[in-house]
Amino acid sequence: LLALLPDETARQRLESHPLPRHTPHSIVSADAMASELGQVRSRGWASSMRELRDHNAVAASVLTGVGRAELILFAVGFPSQLGEADVERIGVTLRDAAGAIAAECGYQHAEEGR
């Protein structure tokens, strides 16, 4: 959800709240997380590869016309079930499904509504 905030707001939150290390794979640097948020924004989906627990996850938001996350679609699995080779394909699928749900619900992306 941080990726939905403006860069400056997200950066302020990252710098004012330490990122906990849940696993050896957790992102704990504000700079590294800011970089990750940029990637999430550009591709339209997020992933967590054993960063919180011993599983992987991929997610995409169903956005309202003002860019607020109305719903979040996600897939979670252990690395043997949801491996790195699957993440991009699943991320794109979730992003596209989220866009279809948003359109079906009548949400228009903020950029399209201008």
Summary of the structure (lengths in Angstrom):
residues: 114
radius of gyration: 14.7
end to end distance: 22.7
largest distance: 43.6
contacts: 303
relative contact order: 0.15
helix: 46%
strand: 18%
